[in-house]
Structures are given as C-alpha cells and as structure tokens.
Amino acid sequence: MTPDEYCRDKTAKSGSSFYYSFLFLPEQQRQAIMGLYAFCREVDDTVDEATDPNVARSKLEWWRQEIQNTFNNKASHPVGKALQTALQQFDLHQEYFMEIIDGMAMDLDQFTYLEFKQLALYCHRAASVVGLLSVEIFGYRNRKTLNYAENLGMALQLTNIIRDVREDAERGRIYLPQDELQQFNVNTDDVLALKSSPELIELLKFQTARARHYYQKAMQALPDEDRYSQRTGLIMAAIYEATLDEIEQDGFQVMRHRVSLTPLRKLWIAWRTTRREKRLRQCQ
C-alpha cells in the first residue's frame, strides 16, 4: 500500500463528512488534503483510543518528531511520506501541524473548560488550524480567505461538540463551558450520567446559535474570487449545517442517539454545492 493509498483508506474508513467533500477535488489537491486529514485522524485516535494517558503523550511526542522529520524529508510513517509530497506542492507551515498536536494534547489534561475563551483556544487548535492548512491546499488570492478558514473551523468544531455531547461524556469530557452550564442550570453530574433535561436542551440551543454565528462570519469573510477554490470548505459547511438542522428538528435529543446524515445525503449535498459554486463562477 502506497502512502497515498494509506491516507485514502484512512479517510474513507473514518466515515467522516470530509471524505465526501474531497471527492470533487483535482488529484494533487485530493491527495494532499487526504494526507492532512489522515494526520489529524492519527493524532486524534492516539488520544481517543488510549487507555493510558502517558502512552498517548509518548505517541504525540513521536508525532511531533515525525512532523519534524517530514519537513526534513525523512518521514517514516505513511502519513508523513504522503505529506512530504504535499509539501513539495503547497505552502504548509510546520507550526500549524504542531498546533494540531497541541490541541489533541489538551484532551489528555483538560476534561472541562471554565469559559468559552478557553474552549475557543481548543477549537482553534483542533479545527481552525486545519482550515488554515486546507486553504493553502485549495488555493486563494485574497488574504481575507484566512479569516473565513478560522471562523469555519470554529463553526465545524462547535457543531461536533453539540453532536457529540453523549460520546464525549462517555469519555469523561464536557466541552460545554462550565460557566454556561451554570448559567443554564445544567448539572455536570447529569451530563456525565448521560441524562438529558430541558435545561440541557436550552443550553444546546444557545450553542447552536453560536455555531450558526460562526458559519455566518465565515461566509461573510469569504471573498467572491475565492469561493470556487474553497468549494470543499463550502461543502463541509453545508453538510455540517444540515446536521445542525437535523439535531434541531430532533429536539436536541443528542443524549439519546447520535444524529448523522446518510452517506447518500452527504454525497448529494457535496454534488449540489459543487454545482452551485460552478454556476456562480460562470456568472462572474
């Protein structure tokens, strides 16, 4: 299996919405973005699947060294080797990869966040930095597109947090800020016990409004001349906003079951968004 095949397999097996957005890219961009996504999956799985935090820390340190080796053209892991090829074609910054690892490391030491400011740092490292790397792969002409990437990353990560409240609680993590839990009279122990409540539903409505605010900021920041090149991010935004719609229509019952879109619906959204952006480009 070649490094690119490894990354493609890792991306496809994840079942992530990202996979569907990558299908409509030219080969070079598709290979690079799948290398980036596979890296994110590797370091995320290092933390989520670890039974011993010290082992996870050691593995993350190994990935820090692997990224250094990758930028020195000495990668040993298939993901690192795939990224070496991407580095020859795209301007990807080493410090961003290190920030992603920093974000994953936060999950080993921090299981709650006192306020949104702290959570925002986590979202930046776990998602917005990935967005900043992605726009380099997709290409842009206007630097305002970087603001789009930052805000879209925040929106996507907040959507994950809303969708995965139960899954995260099963791991002993609560990403909903503590001061907002108190503001809405949500009991932390109830969340960890996987109990839903009218108070939790109101808090999730509040978080959904925040996520939608970041989607709006992202779209407002994206210059018209870069819309088509950034269509992969627009596909992701459409899929994730559709997921938010489903959660909302389901009455925010995220403690009872996980809300997700079918692969066919994700593919349809990806096709529809690509078609729309192609039409808009032709009208410019």
N, C-alpha and C positions, 0 to 999 in steps of 0.2 A: 504493500500500500504506500503510495507516494504521500509526501506531506500535505499536498492539496487535497488528496482523497481522504486523508485522515480528518482534515478540518471540515470537509463537506459532510462526511459521515457523522462527525460530532455535532454539527449544526442541524442536520436532518433528524437525527435521533432525539435531539432535545425537545422536539415538538414545539419549539418557540415560534411565535408570530414573526420573528425576524427572518426566519428561513423563507417565508413566502414573499417578503419584500426584496430579498436578494435575487430571486429568480429572474427578475426583469432587468438585471444589470449586464453590461458587456463583460466578457470573460475576465479581463485583467482586474476590473473593479470587484467582480464577484469573488474571485479567488482571494483578493486582499481583505475584503470585508468578512469573508468566512474565516480567514486566519485570525482576524481581530476578535470575531465572535467566539471562535474556539478557545482563544486565550482567556477570554472572560469566563467561559464555562469552566475551564480547567481550574482557575483560581477560586471561582465561586464554589465549585464542587469540593475543592480542598477543604473549605470551611464547613460547608453544609453536611458533608458526609463524614466529617471527623468525629471520632468518639473521644479522642484525647486532644485538648487544645494545644498542648505542647508539640504534638506531632504535626498539627496543622500549621503552627508557627514555623516549624522547621521546613515544611513544604513550601510555605510562602517565601521564606528566605531563599530556598532553592530557586523559585521562580524569579526572584529579584536578580540572582546571579545569571539565570538563563536569559533574562532580558538584556543584561549587560553583554553576555556572550553573543546574543543575537545581533546587537548593534555593532559588535566587533567581528561579525561574520563567522562566529564559532558556535552556533547553536547546535544542541544535541537532541532536543525534543522535536518531534514532527511539527508542532505548532511554531516553535522557534524557527525552524527551517522554512516553513511557509511564510512567516513574517519577514525573514531575510529577503525573500523575493519581493515582497511588498515594499520593503524599504528602498529597493532599487528604483521603484516606480513612483512612490508617493512620499511626501514630506511628513513623516510621522515622528513625533517627538518622544524621546525616551522617558522624559519625566512624566508624561501622561500615563504610560504603562505602569510606572511606579506608583502613581496616584491611585490607579485602579486597585493595585495590590494593597495600598494603604486603606482603601475603602473596605476590602474584604477582611483585613486585619481588625478593623473596628468591630466586626461581628464576633470576634473572639473575646473582646474585652468589654463590650458595651451591649447590654441587653435592653436598655431603655434610654430614652432621650428626654431630658428635662424640659426642653422647649424647642420650637421649630427651628431656631437658629442652628442648634446642634444637628438636628435632623437634616437640615439643608446642606451642611458640610458632607454628611454621609451620601446624600443624593448626588451631590456634585461629583464626588469621587467614584461612586458606583455607576453613575449613568451619564451625567453631563460630560465628563471627560471622554467617555466612549463616543458621545456625539461629536465632540471636537475632533477626535481622530477620524471619525466617519466622514465628516465634511471634507477633510483633506483627500480622502479616497474618492468621494463623489465629485469633487471639484467645485470651486466657487470663484467669483470675480469680485464680489462686494464683501468687505470685512464685516458688515452687519450680519452676514450669514452665521458668523460665530456666535452672535447673541441668540440667534434662532436655535442653534445647536444646544447652547447652555440651557435655555428655557424648555426646549423639547425634552431634554434629558430629565429635567426636574419633573415635568408632567408625566413622562412614562414611568419614572420610579415611584411617584406618588400613586399612580394607578396600580402598580404592582403591590404597594403597601395596602391599599384598600382591598384589592382582590385576595391577598394572601394573609389576612389577619389571622385566620384559623391556623393555617400552615405554620406561620411564624410563631404563634402562641404555643403550638405543639413542640417547638424547639426552645421554648422559654424566652422568646423575644417579643417585645412590643415596640413597634416603630411609631405608634401614635404618641405624640409628645405628652409627657406627664402633666404639664400644666393645663393642657387641653382636655385630658382625661378628667382632671379635677373640675374644670370649667363646666363640663357636661355631666358631672356626677357619675362617671363610669368607674366602676370598681376594678382595680387592676387584677385582683384575685379572680374575679369573674371572667375576665378576658383570658387569663391563663387556664381557667377551667373550661374554656370554650363555650361560655354561656352568652347568648345574645340577650339584648334588652332594648327597650325603647330609647334609653339614654345613649347606648352604643350606636344605634341607628341614626340618631340625631348627630352624633359626632362624625359618623361616616358621611352623612350628607354635607357636613361642613368641610371635610377633607376632599370630597368630590368637587365642591365649588372651588376649592383651592387648586386642585389639579386642572380643572377647566380654565381657570385664570392663567395658568402657565401655558396651556395649549394656545390660548388666545394671544398671549405675549409672544410666543414662538412664531405664530403665523403673521403677526403684525411686524415682526422683526425681519422676516424673510423677504429679501428684495425680489422683485419680479424676474430680474435677469438670471437669478439662481434657482428659481422654482423647479425647472425641469431637471437640472443636475442633482437636485436634492429630493427627487421624487421618492427615493427609498424611504427617507425620513417621513415624507408625507403619507406614504403607505402605512408606516408604523403608527403614525398619529391617528389615521383613520381606523385602523384595527383596534387600537387601544381605546379610542373614544367610543367605538361601538361596544367594546367590553364594558366600559363605564355605563353606557346606556342600558346594557343588559342587567348590570348589578342594580342600577336604579329602578328599573322596571320590575325586578325581582324583589324589591323591598329591602335591599341591603341585607339579605339573608346569608352573608358570607360565612357565618359561623356554622351554618347547616350544610353547605356544599360549596364547592368551587365553581365559579361562573367562568365559562370559557366559550369561545366561538368554535364552530366545527372547522376542520381543515378546508372544506369546500367553501365555506363563507369567507374565510381568510383569503383564499385564492381569488374569489370573486371581488373582494374589496381591493386586493392588490391590482387586479386587472382593470377594474373600474377607475381607480385612482391614476394608474399609468395612462390610461386612455384619455382621461380628463386633462392631465398635465400636457400630454402630447398635443391635444387640441388647443389648449391655451398658448402653447409655444408657437403653433402655426398662425395664431391670430395676432401675435405681437408684431 
